[in-house]
C-alpha cells in the first residue's frame, strides 16, 4: 500500500513541471482573455482598464466588420477542406497501391509542410506577382491575383493547399496503413471495384484518422495568420480578413485589447462548437454502421 502511495507521489512530482508550464502558457492566457473581454481596455487610453460588463460582447454582435470576418472565415475554412480532403483521400489510395518508391514519394511531399508559414507566404507572394510572378508567366496571363477581390481568397486557399495538404496525406496514410490488405482482397473476390472498396472499407475504417485530420485543419485555418498577414494583409478591402486577423488588427492596430479579447472569446467558442459538431458527426456515422 505504501509503495503505491509513494509511486503515485513520484508520478505527481514528475508531472508537476509539465502542469506548471501548462498553466503558464494555456490557463493563465485564457483567464486573462476572458477577464479583459469585460473591460474597456485600450493601450492608448490614460484611464487604463474600466469594467464595462458584457458591452464588448454586445458590440461584437452588432459589428458589421465582425459579421464580414465571420463570413470570410467560413468561406476560407470551407475552401481549405473542400480542396484538401478529397485530394488527400485520392492520393493516399494511389500511394497505398505503390509498392516500390513509396518512401521516396512520401519524402518528396514533405518539404512544403516543414517550411515556416511566413516563408511560404513570401514565396507565394512572389509567385503571384502580376508582373514578374511565375504563375502568370506559366499561364500566359496578367492576372493581379492579390489585388482582385475575386481571386485573392482563391490565392490564399492555394497557398494553404500547397503547404498543408502534405500533412493530411501523411496523417491519412498512417491510418490507411493500419487497414489489413485481407479486407481488400476479400472485397475483390466478391467482385467489388476500386470505388466500392474505397467507400465500404477505406472510408469507414479511416473515420478516426479523417476526423482528427479535419479537426486539425479546421483549427489551423481558424487561427491562420502568417499567410493572411504576409500575402494579403486582410485585403483588398476586407475580403480576406478572418476573425483571427480582425482580432489582431483590433488589438495591435487600434490598440483595443478589451474588444479584441471579446473577439477571441467568440473565436474560441466557434472552434469548440465546430469540434463538437465534427466529433458528433463522425460518432453518429460510426453508430449507424
N, C-alpha and C positions, 0 to 999 in steps of 0.2 A: 504493500500500500504506500509505504513511504517512498519507495523507488519511483512509483508512478507519479506521486506529487512532485518529487524532485525533477522528474523528466518533464512534466508539464511546465514547471517553473523555468527550466532551462530553455524550453521552446519559447516561452513568453519573453525571456531575456533576449533570445536571438531575434525575435520578431520586433522587439522594441525599436531599434534604429529604423527599420522599414516603416513602422507605424508613425514614428515622429516625422520622417520625410513625407509620408503620405498626407499627414495632417497639414504639414507646412506648405506643400505645393498644390494641394487639392481642396482640402476642407476650409482652410483659412481664406483663400481667394474666393471660394463660393460664398462663405458667410459675409465677406466684405461686399461681394457683388449684390447680394440681397439687401444688405444694410444701406449701401449707397443709393440703391434704387428708390428709397423712401426719403431722399434728401434732395434739396436744390443745391447741388454741389458743382460749382463752376470754378475752374482753376483761376480764372481772371477776376473773380469776384472778391472784393476785400472783406465781405461779410463771412466768408468761409462756408461751412455747411449749415443749411437751415432745413429742419424737418418739415416735410410737406405731405406726409402720408402717401396716399395712392395717386396723387396728382400726376406723377410721371407715367403711371400705367394708363390713366385716363387719356393722357396726351398721346400715348402710343396708339391707342385705338382710333383716334381721330386724325392721326398724322398721315397725310397722303403720300409722303415720301416713304414711310414705313410700309404702307399698303403696296406701293410700287416695288419696294425691295422684296416684299414677300412674294409677289408675282414673279419677279426676276429670279429669285431663289428657287421657286418651284419649277420654272422652266429649265433652269440650269441643272438642277438635280435630275429632273426627268430626262433631259437630253443626255446627261452623263450615263444614266442607267440604260437608256434605250440603245445607245451606240456601243457601249462597252460589254454589257452582259451577253447579248446574242453573239457578238464576235468572239468573246472568250469561250462560250459554250461550243461554238463551231470549231475553234482552233484546238480545244482540248480533245474533241473527238478525232480530229485529224492527227494530232500529235500522239494520241494513245495508240494509233494504228501503226506508227512508225517504229520499227524495231531497231534500225541502225541509225546512229547520229542524233537520237533524241536528246541526249545530254548536250551536244553542241548547239542544237536548236534552242534549248532552254537557256543556255548561256548567252546566246545572241539576243534573246528578247529581254534580258535583264537590265542592260545599261540604262535605258530611259527611266526605269524605276528608281535607280540609285542616284540619279542626277538631282542635285538640290532644286527645289521648286523655283527659286529666284533665277538660277542658271538656265533652267528650262524655259522660263518666261522670256529671258533676254534673247535666247536662241530663236524662239518663235517670233519675237517682235522683229528681229532682223529678217527672218524668213518671210514674214508677211508684209514687209516694207513695200509700198506700192511702186517705188522707183527702182530699188536695187535688190528686192527680195527674190529668193529663189523660187517661191511658189508661183508668183506671177510670170516669171521667166519660163518655167516649165509649162505653164498653162497657156502662155502666149497672150495674156490679157493685162490690163492695167486696172485692177480692182483695188480700191482703198479698203482693205479688209478691216482695218481698225478704226476707220473714220465713218463707215457706213453703218447706221443703226441696224440694218437688216443682216449684215454679215458679221458684225462684232461678236454677238453672242455665239454664233457658229464657230468663230475663230477660237473663243475661249474653250468651248467644248472640244475642239480639235486638239488644243494644247493638252487638255486633261486626258483625252483619249490616248495621245502619244505617250504620256508619262505614266499613267496609272492602269492601263489595260494589262500590262505585264503582271501586275500584282494579282489581278483577277485570274489570269491564265494559270499562274503558278499555284495559287490557292486552290482553284478548282481541279487542277491536275493532281494535287496531293489527295484530294477527295476521290477523284476518279481512279487513282491507283489502288485504293482500298476495295474496289469492286472486283469480285472474282471473275476471271475470264470464263469460268464454267457456266455462269449465268448467260453470257452472250452466246456461248456455244450451244446451250440448250435452246435458246431462242432461235438460233439459225436452223437447228434441226427441226423445230416446229414450223419453219417457213417464214419467220419474221425478217423483214428487210431492215436496213440501217436506221430508217426513221422510226420504225416501231420499236426497235431495240433501244434507241435513244429515249423515246417517250415513256416506255414501260419499265425500263431497267435503269438507265443512267439518271434521268431526272428524279425519280423517287428516291434512289439511294444517294443522290448527290444533294438532297434537300438541306442537310445540315451545313455543308460547306457553302452552298449557294446562299443560304440565309446569312451566315457570318460575312461572306464576301460583300453582299449587297449592303448589309448594315454598315460595314466599314466604309464603303464607297459613299453611302449617304452622309455619314458623319464627316468624312473628309471633304465632301462637296459643300456641306453646310458651313464648315469652318474654313473653307478655302480662302486664302488671302494673297499669297505671293503672285499667282497668275494674274489675278484681277488688278492688283496694285501696280505691277510692272508693265503688263501688256496694255491695259485699258484705263487704269485709274478710275474705274467705275463708269466711264463714258463710252461713246459720246453721249452727252447729256447725263442720263442716269439709267441707260438701258442695260448696263452690266453691274449696277450697284446692288449687291446682295445684302441680306440682313447683317451679315458679319462685317461687310465693308462699310455699311451705313453706320453701324455702331462704332467702328474705328474712326470714321470721319467725325462723328458727333463728339467722341472723346478727345481726339488729338487735333482736329482742325477747328472745331467750335469750342473746345475745352469744357464741354458739358458732361462731366463724369456721372452725375446723377441720372440724367436721361439715357446716357449710353449704357449704364448698368441695367436700367429697366429694359432696354432693347436686348441686352444679354440674357436677362431672365426669360424673356419671350423666346429667344432663340433656343435656350436650354429646354424650355417646355416643349417647343416644337420637335426638338431632337428626341426627347424622351417619348413623346407621343408617337412619332414615326417608328421608333424602335419597338414600342409595344404593339403597334398595328402590324409591323413586319413579323414579329415573333408569333403573334396570334394567327396571322395568315398562314405561315408555314406549319404551325402546330395543327391548325384545323385541316390543312391539306393532308397532314400525316395521319390524322384520325380517320379521315374518310377512306384512306387506302386500306 
